[in-house]
Amino acid sequence: MYNLLIVDDEKEIREGLSMIPWDNMGVNLIGCAKHGLEALQFITEHPTDIVLTDVRMPFMDGIELTSVLQRQHPFIRIVILSGHSDFGYAQKALEYGASDYLLKPTQFEPLFQSFERLIRKLDAEKQEEYRKSVLLRKELLLSKLLREEFLSVLFKNKMTADEIELGCSESEILLVGTEYTVALLRLDRISLNGDFLPDREMKLITFSLDNILADIWDANGSAYHLINKENAEIYLLSMKASAMDEFIQLKQQLTRFMGLLKSTLSLSIGRTVHRSMDIWSSAGSAKQLLDQASEEDCIRHYSSSLVDKELTAAAKETSPADQSKDKKKDHIVVQLAKQFIEENFHRSITLKEVAGTVHVTPGHLSALFRESGETYLQYLTEKRMAQAVKLLADVRYKIYEVAELVGYSDQAYFSEIFKKHTGQTPMEFRGAAK
């Protein structure tokens, strides 16, 4: 159905035209106007496909209306109504772009034939536009699929220069410059808590992140991203010298979407390489760094000296006496870390901050917690939940205040964690406690 607006200054003509069975022609009459100015105002508020207009009207006649519509709304089709004495005006309207003209008094048969021709033309144009849009959508989907497939191989496998050149050509990716850096972003609720998200929620998150990153990351012309649809893990490629700052800035931008993600983000930045064939190596170092540190809301950057130091320490042989001393030292480190957590869990703290207070690396502290029988995040969450239970018993505190008092800025995320630990939402828990 195409929307029709009738424009005529004579009430009798408007009413007469309104009585025509427009539905039989595939047309929906949506309104009438007394002159061109009223018609323009109507069109700005209602989608209109066809205008049937008189020539002679006050304020703005049919010729002026046709001229304005052709400039401002070129897709609207115009049919002119004119008397024999106005035929010259009708011809002028046709020059301005009107589709047809009809003589007054209007007879049904000529009117029907005119609109039948117009509808066929609109249907043909609509079909052509639809065909083009389908082809364009298929082309875009194919291009996106090829891009994702190529990036997946580029980030995980060593490729030759010829393979990369062919892949870039097929996926329309441009790898330019002399510096390539890959970073990895993870949602902590999935990677640390092991949350299993329903398919619908995972699809929503990955779809949203894909569109957000296409807009704020890929759009700068020297960056690409790839999202793992299974766990929302994100690989980011930058070809700029200021890659580290850009990665951190992006992570900060994504905090605007915490309400959707219901999670903090962990970021690791791989080493910078100078050949496209070594991009897989940068991605590998980013993954290695993030796997080493189970850190809430963390940012880790590749440092060869840090990695070498940790690898050397792990490989160093020690005597049984030294091992006993190390275990005692490790026990003290964990106790000091737990003491710091107990004193600061009411605010946002990270493994990096805690590790800094006990003078070890985040990766080492994370390993010490696991050796003690629980992870850093498990211990922190248990402390927060225990305090939350106490605070919820006091009705003076609103739930969002309880969330903030135990270190969560997002009430929804707090509620989700609380239910996971107690089997009840904060509201249900408070109700049961009454």
KEMARDREN-409083 format. One line per field, with one value per residue (C-alpha): residue number from 1; x, y, z. Coordinates in Angstrom, 2 decimals. Example, Ala and Ser with C-alpha at 12.3 -4.5 7.8 and 13.67 -1.06 7.14 Angstrom:
2
pos: 1, 2
X: 12.30, 13.67
Y: -4.50, -1.06
Z: 7.80, 7.14
//
This chain:
434
pos: 1, 2, 3, 4, 5, 6, 7, 8, 9, 10, 11, 12, 13, 14, 15, 16, 17, 18, 19, 20, 21, 22, 23, 24, 25, 26, 27, 28, 29, 30, 31, 32, 33, 34, 35, 36, 37, 38, 39, 40, 41, 42, 43, 44, 45, 46, 47, 48, 49, 50, 51, 52, 53, 54, 55, 56, 57, 58, 59, 60, 61, 62, 63, 64, 65, 66, 67, 68, 69, 70, 71, 72, 73, 74, 75, 76, 77, 78, 79, 80, 81, 82, 83, 84, 85, 86, 87, 88, 89, 90, 91, 92, 93, 94, 95, 96, 97, 98, 99, 100, 101, 102, 103, 104, 105, 106, 107, 108, 109, 110, 111, 112, 113, 114, 115, 116, 117, 118, 119, 120, 121, 122, 123, 124, 125, 126, 127, 128, 129, 130, 131, 132, 133, 134, 135, 136, 137, 138, 139, 140, 141, 142, 143, 144, 145, 146, 147, 148, 149, 150, 151, 152, 153, 154, 155, 156, 157, 158, 159, 160, 161, 162, 163, 164, 165, 166, 167, 168, 169, 170, 171, 172, 173, 174, 175, 176, 177, 178, 179, 180, 181, 182, 183, 184, 185, 186, 187, 188, 189, 190, 191, 192, 193, 194, 195, 196, 197, 198, 199, 200, 201, 202, 203, 204, 205, 206, 207, 208, 209, 210, 211, 212, 213, 214, 215, 216, 217, 218, 219, 220, 221, 222, 223, 224, 225, 226, 227, 228, 229, 230, 231, 232, 233, 234, 235, 236, 237, 238, 239, 240, 241, 242, 243, 244, 245, 246, 247, 248, 249, 250, 251, 252, 253, 254, 255, 256, 257, 258, 259, 260, 261, 262, 263, 264, 265, 266, 267, 268, 269, 270, 271, 272, 273, 274, 275, 276, 277, 278, 279, 280, 281, 282, 283, 284, 285, 286, 287, 288, 289, 290, 291, 292, 293, 294, 295, 296, 297, 298, 299, 300, 301, 302, 303, 304, 305, 306, 307, 308, 309, 310, 311, 312, 313, 314, 315, 316, 317, 318, 319, 320, 321, 322, 323, 324, 325, 326, 327, 328, 329, 330, 331, 332, 333, 334, 335, 336, 337, 338, 339, 340, 341, 342, 343, 344, 345, 346, 347, 348, 349, 350, 351, 352, 353, 354, 355, 356, 357, 358, 359, 360, 361, 362, 363, 364, 365, 366, 367, 368, 369, 370, 371, 372, 373, 374, 375, 376, 377, 378, 379, 380, 381, 382, 383, 384, 385, 386, 387, 388, 389, 390, 391, 392, 393, 394, 395, 396, 397, 398, 399, 400, 401, 402, 403, 404, 405, 406, 407, 408, 409, 410, 411, 412, 413, 414, 415, 416, 417, 418, 419, 420, 421, 422, 423, 424, 425, 426, 427, 428, 429, 430, 431, 432, 433, 434
X: 0.00, 1.22, 0.26, -1.71, -2.24, -4.95, -4.35, -7.18, -8.61, -12.18, -13.89, -16.32, -13.48, -11.51, -14.56, -15.40, -11.88, -11.89, -14.90, -13.01, -12.19, -8.43, -7.85, -8.82, -5.83, -3.33, -3.43, -4.00, -5.52, -3.79, -5.03, -6.16, -4.71, -6.16, -3.02, 0.66, 1.93, -0.44, 0.61, 4.31, 3.64, 1.65, 4.40, 7.04, 4.98, 3.60, 5.39, 3.87, 4.37, 1.90, 0.46, -2.65, -2.77, -4.76, -2.89, -4.56, -4.55, -3.86, -0.54, 1.27, -0.13, 0.46, 3.38, 5.33, 4.43, 5.73, 8.97, 9.55, 8.75, 11.15, 13.93, 13.10, 11.29, 12.34, 10.86, 7.30, 5.25, 2.96, -0.23, -1.68, -5.35, -6.15, -9.02, -8.84, -7.88, -4.99, -3.43, -0.39, 0.20, -0.13, 2.56, 4.84, 4.23, 5.24, 8.47, 9.10, 8.75, 5.06, 4.25, 0.89, -1.99, -5.77, -8.45, -11.33, -13.98, -12.17, -13.65, -12.99, -11.70, -8.90, -8.03, -7.87, -5.70, -3.32, -2.84, -2.57, 0.39, 1.93, 1.56, 3.19, 6.10, 6.43, 6.24, 9.00, 11.18, 10.50, 11.39, 14.61, 15.54, 14.79, 16.90, 19.79, 19.48, 19.47, 22.55, 24.28, 23.44, 24.75, 27.91, 28.41, 27.75, 30.19, 32.81, 32.36, 32.58, 35.78, 37.25, 36.49, 37.92, 41.12, 41.61, 41.05, 43.93, 46.09, 45.87, 46.52, 48.76, 52.03, 51.40, 53.65, 53.72, 51.90, 49.17, 48.64, 48.50, 45.88, 43.86, 43.93, 42.71, 39.80, 38.69, 39.32, 41.72, 44.56, 47.68, 49.90, 52.65, 55.61, 54.12, 51.51, 50.20, 47.50, 45.56, 43.10, 39.95, 37.98, 34.80, 35.72, 32.29, 33.03, 36.80, 37.19, 33.83, 33.19, 29.68, 27.69, 25.54, 22.35, 22.69, 20.35, 22.37, 25.70, 24.42, 23.19, 26.54, 28.68, 26.37, 26.43, 30.20, 30.71, 28.71, 30.22, 33.78, 33.04, 31.99, 34.63, 37.59, 37.57, 36.30, 39.62, 40.99, 44.02, 42.48, 40.47, 38.74, 37.62, 35.10, 34.89, 31.14, 31.53, 33.02, 32.99, 36.80, 38.01, 41.22, 42.16, 44.73, 46.32, 48.76, 49.61, 52.63, 50.32, 48.72, 48.99, 47.21, 44.51, 43.88, 43.54, 41.30, 39.08, 38.75, 37.69, 35.12, 33.63, 32.94, 29.93, 28.35, 28.78, 25.00, 24.86, 27.99, 27.44, 31.15, 34.51, 37.02, 40.56, 42.98, 46.39, 48.57, 50.95, 54.38, 54.73, 56.01, 57.23, 56.05, 52.54, 53.83, 54.51, 51.06, 50.29, 53.25, 51.88, 48.49, 50.15, 52.01, 48.78, 47.01, 49.93, 49.90, 46.17, 46.26, 48.98, 46.97, 43.45, 42.94, 39.68, 39.57, 43.25, 45.50, 48.71, 51.33, 54.00, 57.39, 60.16, 62.09, 59.06, 58.29, 61.91, 62.19, 59.13, 60.25, 63.72, 62.31, 60.05, 62.92, 65.42, 66.33, 66.10, 67.11, 64.52, 65.47, 65.01, 61.67, 60.51, 61.51, 59.75, 56.54, 56.65, 57.29, 54.45, 52.12, 52.99, 52.45, 48.98, 48.09, 49.22, 47.25, 44.13, 44.56, 44.71, 41.57, 39.69, 40.56, 39.72, 37.07, 34.46, 35.97, 37.09, 40.44, 42.36, 44.80, 47.47, 46.92, 46.92, 50.08, 51.79, 51.19, 52.86, 55.64, 55.02, 53.75, 50.02, 50.68, 52.68, 50.07, 47.33, 49.26, 49.79, 46.06, 45.30, 47.86, 46.05, 42.84, 40.94, 41.44, 41.98, 38.57, 36.83, 38.32, 37.45, 33.89, 33.35, 34.36, 32.07, 29.11, 29.51, 29.39, 26.48, 24.44, 25.00, 24.11, 20.97, 19.63, 19.56, 16.59, 18.07, 20.36, 18.93, 20.18, 22.23, 23.88, 24.75, 26.29, 28.47, 29.45, 30.88, 32.78, 30.34, 29.47, 26.87, 23.80, 22.73, 26.14, 26.10, 22.65, 23.84, 26.90, 24.81, 22.28, 25.05, 26.42, 23.20, 20.61, 18.51, 18.51, 19.21, 15.50, 14.43, 17.00, 15.79, 12.18, 12.93, 14.81, 11.78
Y: 0.00, 3.49, 6.52, 9.25, 12.91, 14.96, 18.71, 21.00, 24.26, 23.26, 21.26, 19.55, 18.23, 17.00, 15.17, 13.77, 12.45, 10.97, 8.81, 6.99, 3.34, 3.93, 0.57, -1.19, 0.48, -0.44, 3.09, 4.25, 7.74, 9.26, 12.86, 16.02, 19.53, 22.88, 24.27, 23.64, 24.98, 22.78, 19.85, 20.41, 20.55, 17.31, 15.56, 16.41, 14.48, 11.60, 9.27, 10.05, 8.29, 10.10, 13.63, 14.37, 18.18, 20.96, 23.66, 26.88, 27.28, 30.13, 30.59, 27.93, 26.53, 23.13, 24.31, 25.64, 22.56, 20.28, 22.26, 22.13, 18.42, 17.58, 19.32, 18.17, 14.85, 13.58, 10.12, 11.42, 11.02, 13.92, 13.81, 17.16, 18.11, 20.92, 22.50, 23.03, 26.68, 25.59, 23.19, 25.45, 25.19, 21.43, 21.27, 23.37, 21.01, 18.08, 19.93, 20.23, 16.46, 15.65, 12.07, 12.76, 15.20, 14.78, 17.14, 18.41, 17.30, 14.07, 10.85, 7.56, 5.63, 8.10, 8.42, 4.64, 4.24, 7.00, 5.48, 1.98, 3.14, 4.95, 1.96, -0.36, 2.04, 2.33, -1.45, -1.88, 0.70, -0.86, -4.32, -2.98, -1.26, -4.46, -6.50, -4.06, -4.05, -7.88, -8.06, -5.38, -7.19, -10.49, -8.75, -7.17, -10.44, -12.31, -9.60, -9.73, -13.52, -13.51, -10.81, -12.81, -16.01, -14.27, -12.45, -15.72, -17.32, -14.17, -14.00, -17.69, -19.02, -18.09, -17.08, -16.33, -12.94, -14.39, -15.94, -12.65, -10.72, -13.11, -13.03, -9.23, -9.08, -11.48, -9.97, -6.32, -5.78, -3.31, -4.04, -0.99, 0.56, -0.88, -1.47, -4.08, -4.63, -7.05, -6.76, -9.15, -8.15, -10.52, -10.26, -11.18, -12.64, -15.32, -15.80, -15.52, -16.53, -19.17, -17.87, -19.80, -17.38, -18.42, -18.40, -15.44, -13.27, -14.31, -13.48, -10.09, -9.29, -10.39, -8.68, -5.45, -5.52, -6.23, -3.15, -0.95, -1.88, -1.41, 2.13, 3.22, 0.98, -0.17, 3.20, 4.93, 3.19, 1.47, -1.09, -4.33, -6.54, -10.16, -11.51, -15.12, -15.81, -18.59, -16.56, -12.90, -12.81, -9.91, -9.61, -6.05, -5.13, -1.68, -0.40, 2.84, 3.81, 4.95, 1.51, 1.16, 4.46, 3.59, 0.18, 1.65, 4.43, 1.86, -0.14, 3.04, 3.76, 0.29, 0.97, 2.97, -0.35, -2.06, -2.20, -4.44, -6.49, -6.81, -7.36, -5.71, -6.11, -7.45, -6.18, -7.51, -5.84, -7.99, -7.05, -4.79, -6.48, -4.90, -7.38, -8.52, -12.12, -11.76, -10.54, -14.04, -13.62, -10.37, -12.03, -15.01, -12.80, -10.95, -14.26, -15.54, -12.43, -12.60, -16.32, -15.70, -13.14, -13.94, -10.33, -8.44, -5.29, -5.58, -4.08, -5.95, -4.88, -7.08, -6.62, -8.98, -8.32, -9.18, -12.35, -13.48, -12.79, -14.90, -17.73, -17.71, -17.78, -20.69, -22.68, -22.06, -25.14, -24.80, -27.01, -28.58, -26.03, -23.19, -24.65, -24.73, -21.10, -20.19, -21.88, -20.01, -16.78, -17.57, -18.19, -14.80, -13.11, -14.62, -13.63, -10.04, -9.95, -11.23, -8.61, -5.88, -7.27, -7.33, -3.68, -2.52, -4.81, -2.05, -0.26, -1.33, -3.13, -5.22, -8.08, -5.74, -3.33, -6.09, -7.64, -4.25, -3.96, -7.32, -6.73, -9.64, -9.82, -10.29, -13.63, -14.90, -13.78, -15.40, -18.69, -18.45, -18.02, -21.07, -23.12, -22.14, -23.70, -20.71, -18.00, -14.33, -13.47, -16.19, -14.85, -11.24, -12.18, -14.23, -11.25, -8.93, -11.30, -11.86, -8.12, -7.74, -10.26, -8.18, -4.90, -6.28, -7.14, -3.41, -1.93, 1.55, 0.67, 0.58, -2.28, 0.00, 1.42, -2.07, -2.79, 0.33, -0.39, -3.78, -2.54, -2.90, 0.12, -1.79, -2.90, -5.42, -7.11, -7.15, -8.77, -11.40, -12.29, -12.29, -14.70, -16.98, -17.20, -17.31, -18.64, -15.50, -11.98, -9.22, -8.30, -11.92, -12.32, -9.18, -10.29, -13.72, -12.17, -10.14
Z: 0.00, -0.89, 1.22, -0.61, 0.33, -1.45, -1.79, -2.99, -1.70, -2.55, 0.20, -2.18, -4.34, -1.32, 0.00, -3.43, -3.97, -0.47, -1.40, -4.16, -3.25, -3.09, -1.37, -4.62, -6.29, -3.56, -2.14, 1.44, 1.79, 4.83, 4.71, 2.92, 2.80, 1.67, 0.04, -0.56, 2.77, 4.73, 2.57, 3.31, 7.03, 6.82, 4.85, 7.46, 10.03, 7.91, 5.45, 2.05, -1.29, -3.62, -3.69, -5.76, -5.97, -7.58, -9.51, -8.35, -4.56, -2.10, -0.24, -2.27, -5.51, -7.06, -9.22, -6.22, -4.20, -6.97, -7.19, -3.42, -3.17, -5.97, -4.03, -0.51, -1.08, -4.52, -3.93, -3.61, -6.82, -7.79, -9.86, -10.96, -11.05, -13.49, -15.43, -19.19, -18.65, -16.40, -18.90, -19.28, -15.54, -15.74, -18.42, -16.24, -13.33, -15.54, -16.33, -12.59, -12.19, -11.78, -12.83, -14.53, -14.75, -14.69, -15.94, -13.80, -13.34, -12.59, -13.94, -12.17, -15.21, -16.19, -12.49, -12.09, -15.21, -14.11, -10.64, -12.09, -14.22, -11.24, -8.91, -11.46, -11.72, -7.92, -7.56, -10.14, -8.41, -5.03, -6.35, -7.85, -4.60, -2.70, -5.10, -4.73, -0.94, -0.84, -3.06, -0.98, 2.25, 0.86, -0.28, 3.14, 4.96, 2.71, 3.17, 6.96, 6.99, 4.91, 7.17, 10.32, 8.84, 7.75, 11.09, 12.96, 11.06, 11.19, 15.01, 15.65, 12.87, 11.27, 7.65, 4.70, 3.01, -0.02, 2.15, 3.96, 0.70, -0.69, 2.54, 2.66, -0.94, -0.36, 2.96, 2.00, 4.89, 4.54, 6.58, 6.33, 8.40, 10.24, 13.70, 14.55, 18.09, 19.21, 22.46, 24.06, 25.97, 28.18, 30.22, 33.78, 34.57, 31.96, 32.15, 35.94, 37.38, 34.75, 34.23, 31.66, 29.73, 27.92, 24.13, 23.82, 26.23, 24.67, 21.19, 22.40, 24.02, 21.07, 18.55, 20.57, 21.06, 17.36, 16.39, 19.10, 18.10, 14.40, 15.26, 17.80, 16.87, 13.23, 11.98, 12.58, 9.48, 10.99, 13.32, 13.23, 15.77, 16.04, 18.56, 19.65, 19.57, 22.15, 25.03, 23.88, 23.88, 21.71, 19.70, 18.74, 16.10, 15.95, 13.34, 15.14, 17.17, 19.99, 20.25, 24.05, 24.73, 22.21, 23.76, 27.24, 25.96, 24.25, 27.46, 29.26, 26.54, 26.94, 30.62, 29.39, 28.48, 31.87, 32.25, 29.18, 29.85, 33.62, 33.96, 34.40, 31.58, 31.55, 28.91, 27.91, 25.29, 23.30, 22.08, 19.04, 15.87, 12.65, 10.04, 9.23, 9.23, 12.99, 14.02, 15.35, 17.72, 19.13, 19.63, 21.31, 23.79, 24.63, 25.33, 27.40, 29.58, 30.20, 30.96, 33.55, 35.49, 36.64, 37.56, 37.96, 35.84, 34.88, 32.24, 31.41, 28.93, 27.39, 29.06, 28.07, 31.28, 33.44, 31.52, 31.50, 35.23, 36.01, 33.73, 35.26, 38.78, 37.89, 36.37, 39.17, 41.20, 44.98, 47.89, 50.25, 52.93, 50.48, 49.41, 53.04, 53.47, 50.25, 51.40, 54.70, 52.85, 50.44, 53.38, 54.86, 51.47, 51.16, 54.75, 54.14, 50.91, 52.68, 55.39, 52.73, 51.07, 54.40, 54.95, 51.42, 49.89, 50.31, 47.31, 43.83, 44.16, 41.66, 41.93, 40.62, 43.49, 46.08, 44.60, 44.73, 48.47, 49.15, 46.58, 44.20, 40.63, 40.04, 38.35, 41.33, 43.86, 41.78, 41.82, 45.62, 46.18, 44.04, 46.02, 49.22, 47.89, 46.48, 43.90, 44.63, 43.20, 45.24, 48.46, 47.61, 46.63, 49.81, 51.95, 50.01, 50.15, 53.89, 54.48, 52.06, 54.08, 57.21, 55.53, 53.88, 57.33, 58.04, 56.15, 56.40, 53.49, 49.99, 47.81, 45.57, 48.73, 49.91, 46.50, 46.73, 50.35, 49.37, 46.32, 43.39, 41.27, 39.23, 41.22, 38.57, 38.62, 42.44, 42.40, 39.95, 42.09, 45.28, 43.80, 42.59, 46.14, 48.16, 45.74, 46.24, 44.88, 47.42, 47.36, 47.95, 50.73, 52.47, 52.18, 53.62, 56.53, 57.69
//
